[in-house]
């Protein structure tokens, strides 16, 4: 992959939302793929052990309700499946970052809707990880 190609960021947002930060990330020039798996559909990564969207992702941004057992299982599966150097960020409900510290260990965690600067910082981490892998 050339330096001018940005990796795809997978935006995992339950339900019918357009992707909770898709417009901000795309506005910064990043390719974004949206997964609504935790909503109406089931998660193919959990059910089948593979997911095309995950296979093409270079970074993942989640907005999950960790009080829901299914959402915790999804996050755990992503952590087990993705390469250790792939950036993963999770926006959680306030307080969940202290309840689920073990599950969130090693991830970037926001207990609020991330700001444009925080998303830009995360996107920079995705690019840096891509650069590290391609060298």
C-alpha positions as CSV (number, residue, x, y, z in Angstrom):
1,X,0.0,0.0,0.0
2,X,1.4,3.4,-1.0
3,X,1.8,6.2,1.5
4,X,-1.0,8.2,-0.3
5,X,-3.5,5.4,0.4
6,X,-5.2,5.6,3.7
7,X,-6.3,2.5,5.5
8,X,-10.0,1.9,6.0
9,X,-11.4,2.7,9.4
10,X,-14.2,0.4,10.5
11,X,-17.0,2.3,12.4
12,X,-19.0,-0.3,14.4
13,X,-22.2,1.4,15.5
14,X,-25.3,-0.5,16.6
15,X,-28.7,0.1,15.1
16,X,-29.6,2.6,12.4
17,X,-27.1,5.3,13.0
18,X,-25.2,6.5,10.0
19,X,-21.9,5.6,11.8
20,X,-21.4,7.6,14.8
21,X,-18.2,9.4,13.6
22,X,-18.2,8.5,9.9
23,X,-18.9,12.1,8.7
24,X,-16.0,13.5,10.7
25,X,-13.5,10.9,9.7
26,X,-14.5,11.1,6.0
27,X,-14.2,14.9,6.3
28,X,-10.6,14.4,7.3
29,X,-10.0,12.3,4.2
30,X,-10.3,8.8,5.7
31,X,-12.1,5.9,4.1
32,X,-14.8,4.6,6.5
33,X,-16.7,1.4,6.4
34,X,-19.8,1.2,8.7
35,X,-21.0,-2.0,10.5
36,X,-24.4,-2.1,12.2
37,X,-23.9,-5.7,13.3
38,X,-24.7,-5.2,17.0
39,X,-28.1,-3.8,16.1
40,X,-30.6,-5.7,13.9
41,X,-28.2,-8.1,12.4
42,X,-25.9,-10.6,14.1
43,X,-22.2,-10.2,14.1
44,X,-20.5,-12.5,11.4
45,X,-17.2,-12.3,13.3
46,X,-19.0,-13.9,16.3
47,X,-21.2,-16.2,14.4
48,X,-18.9,-17.3,11.6
49,X,-15.5,-16.4,12.9
50,X,-14.8,-14.1,9.9
51,X,-16.0,-10.8,8.5
52,X,-15.0,-9.1,5.3
53,X,-15.3,-5.6,6.8
54,X,-12.9,-6.6,9.6
55,X,-10.5,-8.2,7.1
56,X,-10.2,-4.9,5.2
57,X,-10.0,-2.6,8.3
58,X,-6.8,-0.8,9.3
59,X,-8.3,0.6,12.5
60,X,-11.7,0.2,14.3
61,X,-13.9,2.7,16.1
62,X,-16.7,1.3,18.3
63,X,-19.7,2.8,19.9
64,X,-21.0,0.0,22.1
65,X,-23.0,-0.3,25.3
66,X,-20.8,-2.6,27.3
67,X,-23.7,-3.3,29.8
68,X,-25.0,-5.5,27.0
69,X,-23.4,-8.9,27.1
70,X,-23.5,-9.3,23.3
71,X,-21.6,-6.0,22.8
72,X,-18.9,-7.2,25.3
73,X,-18.6,-10.5,23.3
74,X,-18.2,-8.5,20.1
75,X,-15.4,-6.4,21.5
76,X,-13.7,-9.4,23.0
77,X,-13.8,-11.2,19.6
78,X,-12.3,-8.2,17.8
79,X,-9.5,-8.0,20.4
80,X,-8.7,-11.7,19.8
81,X,-9.0,-11.5,16.0
82,X,-7.3,-8.3,15.0
83,X,-3.5,-7.9,14.9
84,X,-2.1,-6.6,18.2
85,X,-0.8,-3.4,16.5
86,X,-4.1,-2.4,15.0
87,X,-5.5,0.7,16.7
88,X,-8.9,0.1,18.3
89,X,-10.9,2.9,19.9
90,X,-14.1,2.5,22.0
91,X,-16.7,5.1,23.0
92,X,-18.5,3.9,26.1
93,X,-21.2,5.2,28.4
94,X,-19.8,7.3,31.2
95,X,-18.6,5.0,34.0
96,X,-18.2,1.9,31.9
97,X,-14.5,2.6,31.5
98,X,-14.1,1.8,35.2
99,X,-16.5,-1.2,35.3
100,X,-14.9,-2.9,32.2
101,X,-11.2,-2.0,32.7
102,X,-10.0,-5.5,31.8
103,X,-12.0,-5.7,28.6
104,X,-10.9,-2.2,27.6
105,X,-7.2,-2.8,28.5
106,X,-4.9,-1.8,25.6
107,X,-7.7,0.1,23.7
108,X,-8.2,3.8,23.3
109,X,-11.3,4.6,25.4
110,X,-13.6,7.6,25.3
111,X,-16.3,8.0,27.9
112,X,-17.9,10.7,25.8
113,X,-18.5,11.4,22.1
114,X,-15.0,11.9,20.8
115,X,-14.0,15.4,19.6
116,X,-12.8,16.1,16.1
117,X,-9.2,16.4,17.5
118,X,-9.5,13.0,19.3
119,X,-10.7,11.3,16.1
120,X,-8.0,13.0,14.1
121,X,-5.5,11.7,16.6
122,X,-6.9,8.2,16.3
123,X,-6.8,8.4,12.5
124,X,-3.1,9.4,12.8
125,X,-2.5,6.3,14.8
126,X,-4.0,4.2,12.1
127,X,-1.8,5.8,9.5
128,X,1.3,5.3,11.7
129,X,0.4,1.6,12.1
130,X,0.1,1.3,8.3
131,X,3.5,2.9,7.8
132,X,5.1,0.6,10.3
133,X,3.6,-2.5,8.6
134,X,4.6,-1.4,5.1
135,X,8.2,-0.9,6.0
